[in-house]
Amino acid sequence: MALNKLRQLDPDSAGITLPKGDLQVEGLLDQDGRVDGEYYFHIRHVDDGEWTLERVEEIEA
């Protein structure tokens, strides 16, 4: 099981990195391993210590 560290991003938010290999499988990186486009994710708190992450295809205005 891979472990990812929670990091402070700015005064109002924190983040956890996603493994590049997983992002490549999803087609979210270009050939140079950089994010290829703009992507949005919906994060839901499910239970104590548990969240789900889902890519959103379109954002409604």
C-alpha positions, 0 to 999 in steps of 0.5 A: 500500500502506497502512503501519501503525505498530507501537505500544507498548500496555502493558509486555507488548504492542504493536499495529497499527491496522486501517483503519476502512474495512476494519473497516466493510466487515466490519461491525465498526463502528457508524454512528458509526465505533465498534467495535460489539460484542466481537470476537476474532481469532486471530493466527498468526506465519507466517514472518519478518515475516509474520502472518495475522489471522482473526476468531473467531466463538466462543470455546470455554470 
